[in-house]
Amino acid sequence: MNIRFGSWWIEIYQRAIQIIRGPHPECPTCAGHGGIEVGGEYVLDHQWSPDIELCDCWDPSPILRIPLWFRRTERVPF
Ligand SMILES: [Zn+2]
């Protein structure tokens, strides 16, 4: 489940919540798409498959991850 507030994404998983800052909506480089087409190639059926490079205005790795539960530490069996 994903919730979006402007350029912020909140991803809700069964075990954690992740907060990701998305692309800047008014970025002059990518216009809020988060990626820039840097080339590409024609693949099957002459379809254009673009190579997309991430824009500098965002980072797709989560900046905050909140675990919803902690795994119990296993005891060493003796
Ligand atoms: Zn951008």
N, CA, C, O and the ligand as a Tripos MOL2 file, in Angstrom:
@<TRIPOS>MOLECULE
protein
  313   311    79     0     0
PROTEIN
NO_CHARGES

@<TRIPOS>ATOM
      1 N           0.8430   -1.1820    0.0000 N.3       1 MET1
      2 CA          0.0000    0.0000    0.0000 C.3       1 MET1
      3 C           0.8880    1.2460    0.0000 C.2       1 MET1
      4 O           1.8020    1.3600    0.8180 O.2       1 MET1
      5 N           0.6270    2.1540   -0.8930 N.am      2 ASN2
      6 CA          1.4190    3.3730   -0.9820 C.3       2 ASN2
      7 C           0.5280    4.5920   -0.7890 C.2       2 ASN2
      8 O          -0.5850    4.6620   -1.3110 O.2       2 ASN2
      9 N           1.0420    5.5400   -0.0350 N.am      3 ILE3
     10 CA          0.3450    6.8050    0.1390 C.3       3 ILE3
     11 C           1.2960    7.8920   -0.3300 C.2       3 ILE3
     12 O           2.4920    7.8280   -0.0430 O.2       3 ILE3
     13 N           0.7990    8.8730   -1.0330 N.am      4 ARG4
     14 CA          1.6640    9.9230   -1.5330 C.3       4 ARG4
     15 C           1.1870   11.2760   -1.0250 C.2       4 ARG4
     16 O           0.0130   11.6260   -1.1420 O.2       4 ARG4
     17 N           2.1260   12.0260   -0.4600 N.am      5 PHE5
     18 CA          1.8610   13.4120   -0.0550 C.3       5 PHE5
     19 C           2.8370   14.2780   -0.8160 C.2       5 PHE5
     20 O           3.9980   14.3860   -0.4220 O.2       5 PHE5
     21 N           2.4030   14.8880   -1.8810 N.am      6 GLY6
     22 CA          3.3120   15.7170   -2.6720 C.3       6 GLY6
     23 C           4.4510   14.8770   -3.1930 C.2       6 GLY6
     24 O           4.2350   13.9230   -3.9410 O.2       6 GLY6
     25 N           5.6700   15.2250   -2.8010 N.am      7 SER7
     26 CA          6.8080   14.4450   -3.2770 C.3       7 SER7
     27 C           7.2410   13.3920   -2.2600 C.2       7 SER7
     28 O           8.3180   12.8110   -2.3950 O.2       7 SER7
     29 N           6.4210   13.1430   -1.2530 N.am      8 TRP8
     30 CA          6.7590   12.1410   -0.2470 C.3       8 TRP8
     31 C           5.9190   10.8980   -0.4600 C.2       8 TRP8
     32 O           4.7180   10.9670   -0.7200 O.2       8 TRP8
     33 N           6.5750    9.7770   -0.3460 N.am      9 TRP9
     34 CA          5.8940    8.4940   -0.4820 C.3       9 TRP9
     35 C           5.9560    7.7570    0.8390 C.2       9 TRP9
     36 O           6.9970    7.7140    1.4950 O.2       9 TRP9
     37 N           4.8510    7.1870    1.2150 N.am     10 ILE10
     38 CA          4.8560    6.3250    2.3880 C.3      10 ILE10
     39 C           4.4250    4.9470    1.9160 C.2      10 ILE10
     40 O           3.3090    4.7580    1.4310 O.2      10 ILE10
     41 N           5.3180    3.9990    2.0640 N.am     11 GLU11
     42 CA          5.0170    2.6360    1.6530 C.3      11 GLU11
     43 C           4.7550    1.8090    2.8990 C.2      11 GLU11
     44 O           5.5680    1.7750    3.8230 O.2      11 GLU11
     45 N           3.6280    1.1540    2.9090 N.am     12 ILE12
     46 CA          3.2520    0.3770    4.0840 C.3      12 ILE12
     47 C           3.3140   -1.1020    3.7260 C.2      12 ILE12
     48 O           2.6020   -1.5850    2.8460 O.2      12 ILE12
     49 N           4.1670   -1.7830    4.4210 N.am     13 TYR13
     50 CA          4.2990   -3.2150    4.2360 C.3      13 TYR13
     51 C           3.7940   -3.9080    5.4840 C.2      13 TYR13
     52 O           3.4350   -3.2740    6.4760 O.2      13 TYR13
     53 N           3.7780   -5.2270    5.4050 N.am     14 GLN14
     54 CA          3.2960   -5.9870    6.5540 C.3      14 GLN14
     55 C           4.1960   -5.7970    7.7690 C.2      14 GLN14
     56 O           3.7240   -5.7900    8.9060 O.2      14 GLN14
     57 N           5.4830   -5.6440    7.5220 N.am     15 ARG15
     58 CA          6.4240   -5.5900    8.6470 C.3      15 ARG15
     59 C           7.0660   -4.2340    8.8510 C.2      15 ARG15
     60 O           7.7670   -4.0380    9.8440 O.2      15 ARG15
     61 N           6.8540   -3.2980    7.9540 N.am     16 ALA16
     62 CA          7.5530   -2.0240    8.1090 C.3      16 ALA16
     63 C           6.8550   -0.9290    7.3170 C.2      16 ALA16
     64 O           6.0800   -1.1850    6.3960 O.2      16 ALA16
     65 N           7.1580    0.2800    7.7060 N.am     17 ILE17
     66 CA          6.7060    1.4460    6.9630 C.3      17 ILE17
     67 C           7.9530    2.1540    6.4560 C.2      17 ILE17
     68 O           8.9020    2.3690    7.2100 O.2      17 ILE17
     69 N           7.9490    2.5120    5.1920 N.am     18 GLN18
     70 CA          9.1080    3.2020    4.6360 C.3      18 GLN18
     71 C           8.6840    4.5710    4.1500 C.2      18 GLN18
     72 O           7.6180    4.7360    3.5560 O.2      18 GLN18
     73 N           9.5270    5.5410    4.4080 N.am     19 ILE19
     74 CA          9.2570    6.8810    3.9170 C.3      19 ILE19
     75 C          10.3320    7.2350    2.8920 C.2      19 ILE19
     76 O          11.5290    7.1450    3.1650 O.2      19 ILE19
     77 N           9.8850    7.6310    1.7280 N.am     20 ILE20
     78 CA         10.7880    7.9150    0.6200 C.3      20 ILE20
     79 C          10.4670    9.3100    0.0910 C.2      20 ILE20
     80 O           9.3050    9.6690   -0.1010 O.2      20 ILE20
     81 N          11.5040   10.0710   -0.1340 N.am     21 ARG21
     82 CA         11.2730   11.3710   -0.7470 C.3      21 ARG21
     83 C          11.3240   11.1790   -2.2590 C.2      21 ARG21
     84 O          12.3490   10.7760   -2.8090 O.2      21 ARG21
     85 N          10.2400   11.4630   -2.9070 N.am     22 GLY22
     86 CA         10.1400   11.2740   -4.3410 C.3      22 GLY22
     87 C          10.7530   12.4270   -5.1020 C.2      22 GLY22
     88 O          11.3210   13.3380   -4.4990 O.2      22 GLY22
     89 N          10.6440   12.3990   -6.4310 N.am     23 PRO23
     90 CA         11.1860   13.4840   -7.2290 C.3      23 PRO23
     91 C          10.5130   14.8110   -6.9340 C.2      23 PRO23
     92 O           9.3300   14.8640   -6.5970 O.2      23 PRO23
     93 N          11.2740   15.8680   -7.0650 N.am     24 HIS24
     94 CA         10.7180   17.1980   -6.8300 C.3      24 HIS24
     95 C           9.7080   17.5050   -7.9360 C.2      24 HIS24
     96 O          10.0500   17.4170   -9.1160 O.2      24 HIS24
     97 N           8.4580   17.8670   -7.5760 N.am     25 PRO25
     98 CA          7.4200   18.0420   -8.6030 C.3      25 PRO25
     99 C           7.7170   19.1720   -9.5850 C.2      25 PRO25
    100 O           7.1990   19.1660  -10.7020 O.2      25 PRO25
    101 N           8.5360   20.1320   -9.1900 N.am     26 GLU26
    102 CA          8.8470   21.2320  -10.1060 C.3      26 GLU26
    103 C          10.3110   21.2250  -10.5000 C.2      26 GLU26
    104 O          10.8880   22.2770  -10.7730 O.2      26 GLU26
    105 N          10.9100   20.0590  -10.5310 N.am     27 CYS27
    106 CA         12.3260   19.9650  -10.8990 C.3      27 CYS27
    107 C          12.5200   20.4170  -12.3480 C.2      27 CYS27
    108 O          11.8220   19.9360  -13.2400 O.2      27 CYS27
    109 N          13.4560   21.3320  -12.5900 N.am     28 PRO28
    110 CA         13.6610   21.8100  -13.9610 C.3      28 PRO28
    111 C          14.3000   20.7620  -14.8680 C.2      28 PRO28
    112 O          14.2010   20.8530  -16.0910 O.2      28 PRO28
    113 N          14.9510   19.7700  -14.2720 N.am     29 THR29
    114 CA         15.6410   18.7540  -15.0740 C.3      29 THR29
    115 C          14.6960   17.6510  -15.5390 C.2      29 THR29
    116 O          14.6880   17.2820  -16.7130 O.2      29 THR29
    117 N          13.8960   17.1280  -14.6030 N.am     30 CYS30
    118 CA         13.0750   15.9630  -14.9460 C.3      30 CYS30
    119 C          11.5840   16.2870  -14.9330 C.2      30 CYS30
    120 O          10.7710   15.4180  -15.2480 O.2      30 CYS30
    121 N          11.2050   17.5100  -14.5770 N.am     31 ALA31
    122 CA          9.8060   17.9300  -14.5270 C.3      31 ALA31
    123 C           8.9760   17.0540  -13.5990 C.2      31 ALA31
    124 O           7.7840   16.8510  -13.8290 O.2      31 ALA31
    125 N           9.6000   16.5440  -12.5650 N.am     32 GLY32
    126 CA          8.8740   15.7530  -11.5810 C.3      32 GLY32
    127 C           8.7510   14.2820  -11.9040 C.2      32 GLY32
    128 O           8.0960   13.5370  -11.1750 O.2      32 GLY32
    129 N           9.3790   13.8520  -12.9990 N.am     33 HIS33
    130 CA          9.2840   12.4340  -13.3550 C.3      33 HIS33
    131 C          10.3050   11.5860  -12.6060 C.2      33 HIS33
    132 O          10.1190   10.3790  -12.4530 O.2      33 HIS33
    133 N          11.3800   12.2110  -12.1420 N.am     34 GLY34
    134 CA         12.3710   11.4770  -11.3670 C.3      34 GLY34
    135 C          13.4590   10.8300  -12.1980 C.2      34 GLY34
    136 O          14.4250   10.2950  -11.6540 O.2      34 GLY34
    137 N          13.3120   10.8730  -13.4970 N.am     35 GLY35
    138 CA         14.3230   10.2550  -14.3450 C.3      35 GLY35
    139 C          14.5090   11.0380  -15.6280 C.2      35 GLY35
    140 O          13.6130   11.7500  -16.0810 O.2      35 GLY35
    141 N          15.6840   10.8930  -16.2010 N.am     36 ILE36
    142 CA         15.9840   11.5700  -17.4550 C.3      36 ILE36
    143 C          16.3390   10.4970  -18.4830 C.2      36 ILE36
    144 O          17.0910    9.5690  -18.1850 O.2      36 ILE36
    145 N          15.8040   10.6270  -19.6710 N.am     37 GLU37
    146 CA         16.1230    9.6750  -20.7270 C.3      37 GLU37
    147 C          17.5120    9.9960  -21.2570 C.2      37 GLU37
    148 O          17.7600   11.1000  -21.7400 O.2      37 GLU37
    149 N          18.4130    9.0310  -21.1650 N.am     38 VAL38
    150 CA         19.7920    9.2830  -21.5880 C.3      38 VAL38
    151 C          20.1580    8.4650  -22.8200 C.2      38 VAL38
    152 O          21.3310    8.3740  -23.1820 O.2      38 VAL38
    153 N          19.1830    7.8850  -23.4500 N.am     39 GLY39
    154 CA         19.4730    7.0520  -24.6100 C.3      39 GLY39
    155 C          18.4810    5.9170  -24.6240 C.2      39 GLY39
    156 O          17.4330    5.9870  -23.9830 O.2      39 GLY39
    157 N          18.8080    4.8820  -25.3480 N.am     40 GLY40
    158 CA         17.9070    3.7530  -25.3830 C.3      40 GLY40
    159 C          18.1440    2.9440  -26.6310 C.2      40 GLY40
    160 O          19.0870    3.1950  -27.3810 O.2      40 GLY40
    161 N          17.2920    1.9810  -26.8470 N.am     41 GLU41
    162 CA         17.4530    1.1390  -28.0260 C.3      41 GLU41
    163 C          16.0930    0.5960  -28.4420 C.2      41 GLU41
    164 O          15.1520    0.5370  -27.6510 O.2      41 GLU41
    165 N          16.0240    0.2020  -29.7070 N.am     42 TYR42
    166 CA         14.8020   -0.4470  -30.1730 C.3      42 TYR42
    167 C          14.8740   -1.9190  -29.8420 C.2      42 TYR42
    168 O          15.8620   -2.5890  -30.1420 O.2      42 TYR42
    169 N          13.8330   -2.4130  -29.2270 N.am     43 VAL43
    170 CA         13.7900   -3.8350  -28.8900 C.3      43 VAL43
    171 C          12.7910   -4.5160  -29.8130 C.2      43 VAL43
    172 O          12.4640   -3.9700  -30.8670 O.2      43 VAL43
    173 N          12.3140   -5.6590  -29.4540 N.am     44 LEU44
    174 CA         11.3760   -6.4210  -30.2720 C.3      44 LEU44
    175 C          10.2040   -5.5610  -30.7450 C.2      44 LEU44
    176 O           9.7320   -4.6990  -30.0040 O.2      44 LEU44
    177 N           9.7500   -5.7810  -31.9210 N.am     45 ASP45
    178 CA          8.6090   -5.0590  -32.5040 C.3      45 ASP45
    179 C           8.8600   -3.5550  -32.6020 C.2      45 ASP45
    180 O           7.9250   -2.7560  -32.5630 O.2      45 ASP45
    181 N          10.1120   -3.1890  -32.7280 N.am     46 HIS46
    182 CA         10.4920   -1.7830  -32.9170 C.3      46 HIS46
    183 C           9.9840   -0.9000  -31.7990 C.2      46 HIS46
    184 O           9.6530    0.2660  -32.0170 O.2      46 HIS46
    185 N           9.9230   -1.4540  -30.6080 N.am     47 GLN47
    186 CA          9.5070   -0.6270  -29.4750 C.3      47 GLN47
    187 C          10.7200    0.0480  -28.8660 C.2      47 GLN47
    188 O          11.7610   -0.5760  -28.6640 O.2      47 GLN47
    189 N          10.5730    1.3150  -28.5790 N.am     48 TRP48
    190 CA         11.6640    2.0790  -27.9960 C.3      48 TRP48
    191 C          11.7750    1.7670  -26.5200 C.2      48 TRP48
    192 O          10.8170    1.9330  -25.7650 O.2      48 TRP48
    193 N          12.9500    1.3130  -26.1120 N.am     49 SER49
    194 CA         13.1840    1.0260  -24.7020 C.3      49 SER49
    195 C          14.2070    2.0330  -24.1940 C.2      49 SER49
    196 O          15.4060    1.8650  -24.4160 O.2      49 SER49
    197 N          13.7460    3.0710  -23.5170 N.am     50 PRO50
    198 CA         14.6690    4.1280  -23.1050 C.3      50 PRO50
    199 C          15.5290    3.7350  -21.9140 C.2      50 PRO50
    200 O          15.0950    2.9800  -21.0430 O.2      50 PRO50
    201 N          16.7520    4.2530  -21.8830 N.am     51 ASP51
    202 CA         17.5840    4.1240  -20.6930 C.3      51 ASP51
    203 C          17.3120    5.3340  -19.8280 C.2      51 ASP51
    204 O          17.5110    6.4720  -20.2520 O.2      51 ASP51
    205 N          16.8590    5.0850  -18.6240 N.am     52 ILE52
    206 CA         16.4790    6.1740  -17.7250 C.3      52 ILE52
    207 C          17.5330    6.3040  -16.6250 C.2      52 ILE52
    208 O          17.9100    5.3250  -15.9820 O.2      52 ILE52
    209 N          17.9820    7.5010  -16.4340 N.am     53 GLU53
    210 CA         18.9170    7.7670  -15.3450 C.3      53 GLU53
    211 C          18.1690    8.5400  -14.2720 C.2      53 GLU53
    212 O          17.3790    9.4340  -14.5750 O.2      53 GLU53
    213 N          18.4210    8.1930  -13.0200 N.am     54 LEU54
    214 CA         17.7530    8.8980  -11.9260 C.3      54 LEU54
    215 C          18.1730   10.3610  -11.9030 C.2      54 LEU54
    216 O          19.3320   10.6960  -12.1470 O.2      54 LEU54
    217 N          17.2320   11.2020  -11.6120 N.am     55 CYS55
    218 CA         17.5110   12.6260  -11.4910 C.3      55 CYS55
    219 C          18.1420   12.9020  -10.1210 C.2      55 CYS55
    220 O          17.9200   12.1560   -9.1670 O.2      55 CYS55
    221 N          18.9110   13.9560  -10.0340 N.am     56 ASP56
    222 CA         19.5800   14.3010   -8.7730 C.3      56 ASP56
    223 C          18.6040   14.8410   -7.7290 C.2      56 ASP56
    224 O          18.9760   14.9790   -6.5640 O.2      56 ASP56
    225 N          17.3780   15.1450   -8.1140 N.am     57 CYS57
    226 CA         16.4590   15.7980   -7.1890 C.3      57 CYS57
    227 C          15.8240   14.8310   -6.2010 C.2      57 CYS57
    228 O          15.0540   15.2550   -5.3390 O.2      57 CYS57
    229 N          16.1330   13.5250   -6.3090 N.am     58 TRP58
    230 CA         15.5450   12.6040   -5.3470 C.3      58 TRP58
    231 C          16.4320   11.3890   -5.1700 C.2      58 TRP58
    232 O          17.3780   11.1600   -5.9240 O.2      58 TRP58
    233 N          16.0960   10.6220   -4.1510 N.am     59 ASP59
    234 CA         16.8510    9.4210   -3.8350 C.3      59 ASP59
    235 C          15.8330    8.3130   -3.5720 C.2      59 ASP59
    236 O          15.0510    8.4130   -2.6270 O.2      59 ASP59
    237 N          15.8300    7.2680   -4.3820 N.am     60 PRO60
    238 CA         14.7970    6.2280   -4.2100 C.3      60 PRO60
    239 C          15.0130    5.3410   -2.9860 C.2      60 PRO60
    240 O          14.1370    4.5490   -2.6400 O.2      60 PRO60
    241 N          16.1540    5.4610   -2.3310 N.am     61 SER61
    242 CA         16.3240    4.6190   -1.1470 C.3      61 SER61
    243 C          15.5760    5.2510    0.0190 C.2      61 SER61
    244 O          15.5760    6.4740    0.1640 O.2      61 SER61
    245 N          14.9440    4.4380    0.8430 N.am     62 PRO62
    246 CA         14.1290    4.9820    1.9270 C.3      62 PRO62
    247 C          14.9650    5.7900    2.8990 C.2      62 PRO62
    248 O          16.0560    5.3650    3.2790 O.2      62 PRO62
    249 N          14.4740    6.9400    3.3050 N.am     63 ILE63
    250 CA         15.2050    7.7300    4.2800 C.3      63 ILE63
    251 C          14.7860    7.3660    5.6950 C.2      63 ILE63
    252 O          15.4770    7.6880    6.6620 O.2      63 ILE63
    253 N          13.6710    6.7040    5.8050 N.am     64 LEU64
    254 CA         13.2250    6.2850    7.1280 C.3      64 LEU64
    255 C          12.4810    4.9690    6.9870 C.2      64 LEU64
    256 O          11.6250    4.8100    6.1170 O.2      64 LEU64
    257 N          12.8170    4.0410    7.8470 N.am     65 ARG65
    258 CA         12.1660    2.7380    7.8180 C.3      65 ARG65
    259 C          11.7640    2.4020    9.2390 C.2      65 ARG65
    260 O          12.5990    2.3400   10.1410 O.2      65 ARG65
    261 N          10.4880    2.1890    9.4210 N.am     66 ILE66
    262 CA          9.9860    1.9300   10.7650 C.3      66 ILE66
    263 C           9.4920    0.4860   10.8220 C.2      66 ILE66
    264 O           8.4670    0.1580   10.2240 O.2      66 ILE66
    265 N          10.2010   -0.3600   11.5230 N.am     67 PRO67
    266 CA          9.7330   -1.7400   11.6330 C.3      67 PRO67
    267 C           8.4760   -1.8100   12.4830 C.2      67 PRO67
    268 O           8.3760   -1.1330   13.5060 O.2      67 PRO67
    269 N           7.5230   -2.6190   12.0670 N.am     68 LEU68
    270 CA          6.2820   -2.7130   12.8140 C.3      68 LEU68
    271 C           6.3380   -3.7610   13.9110 C.2      68 LEU68
    272 O           5.5370   -3.7420   14.8450 O.2      68 LEU68
    273 N           7.2680   -4.6530   13.7910 N.am     69 TRP69
    274 CA          7.5360   -5.5490   14.9080 C.3      69 TRP69
    275 C           8.9650   -6.0490   14.8100 C.2      69 TRP69
    276 O           9.5620   -6.0940   13.7340 O.2      69 TRP69
    277 N           9.4800   -6.4130   15.9330 N.am     70 PHE70
    278 CA         10.8640   -6.8580   15.9820 C.3      70 PHE70
    279 C          10.8790   -8.3710   16.0780 C.2      70 PHE70
    280 O          10.0600   -8.9880   16.7600 O.2      70 PHE70
    281 N          11.8300   -8.9410   15.3790 N.am     71 ARG71
    282 CA         11.9900  -10.3680   15.4450 C.3      71 ARG71
    283 C          12.5580  -10.7560   16.8060 C.2      71 ARG71
    284 O          13.4790  -10.1090   17.3050 O.2      71 ARG71
    285 N          12.0260  -11.7840   17.3900 N.am     72 ARG72
    286 CA         12.5840  -12.2270   18.6760 C.3      72 ARG72
    287 C          13.9400  -12.8570   18.4310 C.2      72 ARG72
    288 O          14.1290  -13.6290   17.4900 O.2      72 ARG72
    289 N          14.8520  -12.5220   19.2730 N.am     73 THR73
    290 CA         16.1820  -13.1190   19.1050 C.3      73 THR73
    291 C          16.1130  -14.5810   19.5060 C.2      73 THR73
    292 O          15.6100  -14.9460   20.5680 O.2      73 THR73
    293 N          16.6320  -15.3890   18.6190 N.am     74 GLU74
    294 CA         16.5980  -16.8150   18.8730 C.3      74 GLU74
    295 C          17.6220  -17.1580   19.9650 C.2      74 GLU74
    296 O          18.7400  -16.6420   19.9850 O.2      74 GLU74
    297 N          17.2100  -18.0240   20.8440 N.am     75 ARG75
    298 CA         18.1570  -18.4700   21.8640 C.3      75 ARG75
    299 C          19.0260  -19.5480   21.2600 C.2      75 ARG75
    300 O          18.5970  -20.3270   20.4080 O.2      75 ARG75
    301 N          20.2610  -19.5700   21.7280 N.am     76 VAL76
    302 CA         21.1780  -20.6020   21.2430 C.3      76 VAL76
    303 C          20.8220  -21.9190   21.9400 C.2      76 VAL76
    304 O          20.8850  -21.9950   23.1670 O.2      76 VAL76
    305 N          20.4560  -22.9430   21.1920 N.am     77 PRO77
    306 CA         20.0870  -24.2190   21.8500 C.3      77 PRO77
    307 C          21.3040  -24.9700   22.3390 C.2      77 PRO77
    308 O          22.2670  -25.1740   21.6000 O.2      77 PRO77
    309 N          21.2490  -25.3750   23.5850 N.am     78 PHE78
    310 CA         22.3400  -26.1840   24.1270 C.3      78 PHE78
    311 C          21.8230  -27.5490   24.4830 C.2      78 PHE78
    312 O          22.5830  -28.3920   24.9590 O.2      78 PHE78
    313 ZN         14.4900   15.9680  -11.0800 Zn       79 ZN79
@<TRIPOS>BOND
     1     1     2 1
     2     2     3 1
     3     3     4 2
     4     3     5 am
     5     5     6 1
     6     6     7 1
     7     7     8 2
     8     7     9 am
     9     9    10 1
    10    10    11 1
    11    11    12 2
    12    11    13 am
    13    13    14 1
    14    14    15 1
    15    15    16 2
    16    15    17 am
    17    17    18 1
    18    18    19 1
    19    19    20 2
    20    19    21 am
    21    21    22 1
    22    22    23 1
    23    23    24 2
    24    23    25 am
    25    25    26 1
    26    26    27 1
    27    27    28 2
    28    27    29 am
    29    29    30 1
    30    30    31 1
    31    31    32 2
    32    31    33 am
    33    33    34 1
    34    34    35 1
    35    35    36 2
    36    35    37 am
    37    37    38 1
    38    38    39 1
    39    39    40 2
    40    39    41 am
    41    41    42 1
    42    42    43 1
    43    43    44 2
    44    43    45 am
    45    45    46 1
    46    46    47 1
    47    47    48 2
    48    47    49 am
    49    49    50 1
    50    50    51 1
    51    51    52 2
    52    51    53 am
    53    53    54 1
    54    54    55 1
    55    55    56 2
    56    55    57 am
    57    57    58 1
    58    58    59 1
    59    59    60 2
    60    59    61 am
    61    61    62 1
    62    62    63 1
    63    63    64 2
    64    63    65 am
    65    65    66 1
    66    66    67 1
    67    67    68 2
    68    67    69 am
    69    69    70 1
    70    70    71 1
    71    71    72 2
    72    71    73 am
    73    73    74 1
    74    74    75 1
    75    75    76 2
    76    75    77 am
    77    77    78 1
    78    78    79 1
    79    79    80 2
    80    79    81 am
    81    81    82 1
    82    82    83 1
    83    83    84 2
    84    83    85 am
    85    85    86 1
    86    86    87 1
    87    87    88 2
    88    87    89 am
    89    89    90 1
    90    90    91 1
    91    91    92 2
    92    91    93 am
    93    93    94 1
    94    94    95 1
    95    95    96 2
    96    95    97 am
    97    97    98 1
    98    98    99 1
    99    99   100 2
   100    99   101 am
   101   101   102 1
   102   102   103 1
   103   103   104 2
   104   103   105 am
   105   105   106 1
   106   106   107 1
   107   107   108 2
   108   107   109 am
   109   109   110 1
   110   110   111 1
   111   111   112 2
   112   111   113 am
   113   113   114 1
   114   114   115 1
   115   115   116 2
   116   115   117 am
   117   117   118 1
   118   118   119 1
   119   119   120 2
   120   119   121 am
   121   121   122 1
   122   122   123 1
   123   123   124 2
   124   123   125 am
   125   125   126 1
   126   126   127 1
   127   127   128 2
   128   127   129 am
   129   129   130 1
   130   130   131 1
   131   131   132 2
   132   131   133 am
   133   133   134 1
   134   134   135 1
   135   135   136 2
   136   135   137 am
   137   137   138 1
   138   138   139 1
   139   139   140 2
   140   139   141 am
   141   141   142 1
   142   142   143 1
   143   143   144 2
   144   143   145 am
   145   145   146 1
   146   146   147 1
   147   147   148 2
   148   147   149 am
   149   149   150 1
   150   150   151 1
   151   151   152 2
   152   151   153 am
   153   153   154 1
   154   154   155 1
   155   155   156 2
   156   155   157 am
   157   157   158 1
   158   158   159 1
   159   159   160 2
   160   159   161 am
   161   161   162 1
   162   162   163 1
   163   163   164 2
   164   163   165 am
   165   165   166 1
   166   166   167 1
   167   167   168 2
   168   167   169 am
   169   169   170 1
   170   170   171 1
   171   171   172 2
   172   171   173 am
   173   173   174 1
   174   174   175 1
   175   175   176 2
   176   175   177 am
   177   177   178 1
   178   178   179 1
   179   179   180 2
   180   179   181 am
   181   181   182 1
   182   182   183 1
   183   183   184 2
   184   183   185 am
   185   185   186 1
   186   186   187 1
   187   187   188 2
   188   187   189 am
   189   189   190 1
   190   190   191 1
   191   191   192 2
   192   191   193 am
   193   193   194 1
   194   194   195 1
   195   195   196 2
   196   195   197 am
   197   197   198 1
   198   198   199 1
   199   199   200 2
   200   199   201 am
   201   201   202 1
   202   202   203 1
   203   203   204 2
   204   203   205 am
   205   205   206 1
   206   206   207 1
   207   207   208 2
   208   207   209 am
   209   209   210 1
   210   210   211 1
   211   211   212 2
   212   211   213 am
   213   213   214 1
   214   214   215 1
   215   215   216 2
   216   215   217 am
   217   217   218 1
   218   218   219 1
   219   219   220 2
   220   219   221 am
   221   221   222 1
   222   222   223 1
   223   223   224 2
   224   223   225 am
   225   225   226 1
   226   226   227 1
   227   227   228 2
   228   227   229 am
   229   229   230 1
   230   230   231 1
   231   231   232 2
   232   231   233 am
   233   233   234 1
   234   234   235 1
   235   235   236 2
   236   235   237 am
   237   237   238 1
   238   238   239 1
   239   239   240 2
   240   239   241 am
   241   241   242 1
   242   242   243 1
   243   243   244 2
   244   243   245 am
   245   245   246 1
   246   246   247 1
   247   247   248 2
   248   247   249 am
   249   249   250 1
   250   250   251 1
   251   251   252 2
   252   251   253 am
   253   253   254 1
   254   254   255 1
   255   255   256 2
   256   255   257 am
   257   257   258 1
   258   258   259 1
   259   259   260 2
   260   259   261 am
   261   261   262 1
   262   262   263 1
   263   263   264 2
   264   263   265 am
   265   265   266 1
   266   266   267 1
   267   267   268 2
   268   267   269 am
   269   269   270 1
   270   270   271 1
   271   271   272 2
   272   271   273 am
   273   273   274 1
   274   274   275 1
   275   275   276 2
   276   275   277 am
   277   277   278 1
   278   278   279 1
   279   279   280 2
   280   279   281 am
   281   281   282 1
   282   282   283 1
   283   283   284 2
   284   283   285 am
   285   285   286 1
   286   286   287 1
   287   287   288 2
   288   287   289 am
   289   289   290 1
   290   290   291 1
   291   291   292 2
   292   291   293 am
   293   293   294 1
   294   294   295 1
   295   295   296 2
   296   295   297 am
   297   297   298 1
   298   298   299 1
   299   299   300 2
   300   299   301 am
   301   301   302 1
   302   302   303 1
   303   303   304 2
   304   303   305 am
   305   305   306 1
   306   306   307 1
   307   307   308 2
   308   307   309 am
   309   309   310 1
   310   310   311 1
   311   311   312 2
@<TRIPOS>SUBSTRUCTURE
     1 MET1         2 RESIDUE 1 A MET
     2 ASN2         6 RESIDUE 1 A ASN
     3 ILE3        10 RESIDUE 1 A ILE
     4 ARG4        14 RESIDUE 1 A ARG
     5 PHE5        18 RESIDUE 1 A PHE
     6 GLY6        22 RESIDUE 1 A GLY
     7 SER7        26 RESIDUE 1 A SER
     8 TRP8        30 RESIDUE 1 A TRP
     9 TRP9        34 RESIDUE 1 A TRP
    10 ILE10       38 RESIDUE 1 A ILE
    11 GLU11       42 RESIDUE 1 A GLU
    12 ILE12       46 RESIDUE 1 A ILE
    13 TYR13       50 RESIDUE 1 A TYR
    14 GLN14       54 RESIDUE 1 A GLN
    15 ARG15       58 RESIDUE 1 A ARG
    16 ALA16       62 RESIDUE 1 A ALA
    17 ILE17       66 RESIDUE 1 A ILE
    18 GLN18       70 RESIDUE 1 A GLN
    19 ILE19       74 RESIDUE 1 A ILE
    20 ILE20       78 RESIDUE 1 A ILE
    21 ARG21       82 RESIDUE 1 A ARG
    22 GLY22       86 RESIDUE 1 A GLY
    23 PRO23       90 RESIDUE 1 A PRO
    24 HIS24       94 RESIDUE 1 A HIS
    25 PRO25       98 RESIDUE 1 A PRO
    26 GLU26      102 RESIDUE 1 A GLU
    27 CYS27      106 RESIDUE 1 A CYS
    28 PRO28      110 RESIDUE 1 A PRO
    29 THR29      114 RESIDUE 1 A THR
    30 CYS30      118 RESIDUE 1 A CYS
    31 ALA31      122 RESIDUE 1 A ALA
    32 GLY32      126 RESIDUE 1 A GLY
    33 HIS33      130 RESIDUE 1 A HIS
    34 GLY34      134 RESIDUE 1 A GLY
    35 GLY35      138 RESIDUE 1 A GLY
    36 ILE36      142 RESIDUE 1 A ILE
    37 GLU37      146 RESIDUE 1 A GLU
    38 VAL38      150 RESIDUE 1 A VAL
    39 GLY39      154 RESIDUE 1 A GLY
    40 GLY40      158 RESIDUE 1 A GLY
    41 GLU41      162 RESIDUE 1 A GLU
    42 TYR42      166 RESIDUE 1 A TYR
    43 VAL43      170 RESIDUE 1 A VAL
    44 LEU44      174 RESIDUE 1 A LEU
    45 ASP45      178 RESIDUE 1 A ASP
    46 HIS46      182 RESIDUE 1 A HIS
    47 GLN47      186 RESIDUE 1 A GLN
    48 TRP48      190 RESIDUE 1 A TRP
    49 SER49      194 RESIDUE 1 A SER
    50 PRO50      198 RESIDUE 1 A PRO
    51 ASP51      202 RESIDUE 1 A ASP
    52 ILE52      206 RESIDUE 1 A ILE
    53 GLU53      210 RESIDUE 1 A GLU
    54 LEU54      214 RESIDUE 1 A LEU
    55 CYS55      218 RESIDUE 1 A CYS
    56 ASP56      222 RESIDUE 1 A ASP
    57 CYS57      226 RESIDUE 1 A CYS
    58 TRP58      230 RESIDUE 1 A TRP
    59 ASP59      234 RESIDUE 1 A ASP
    60 PRO60      238 RESIDUE 1 A PRO
    61 SER61      242 RESIDUE 1 A SER
    62 PRO62      246 RESIDUE 1 A PRO
    63 ILE63      250 RESIDUE 1 A ILE
    64 LEU64      254 RESIDUE 1 A LEU
    65 ARG65      258 RESIDUE 1 A ARG
    66 ILE66      262 RESIDUE 1 A ILE
    67 PRO67      266 RESIDUE 1 A PRO
    68 LEU68      270 RESIDUE 1 A LEU
    69 TRP69      274 RESIDUE 1 A TRP
    70 PHE70      278 RESIDUE 1 A PHE
    71 ARG71      282 RESIDUE 1 A ARG
    72 ARG72      286 RESIDUE 1 A ARG
    73 THR73      290 RESIDUE 1 A THR
    74 GLU74      294 RESIDUE 1 A GLU
    75 ARG75      298 RESIDUE 1 A ARG
    76 VAL76      302 RESIDUE 1 A VAL
    77 PRO77      306 RESIDUE 1 A PRO
    78 PHE78      310 RESIDUE 1 A PHE
    79 ZN79       313 GROUP 0 **** ****
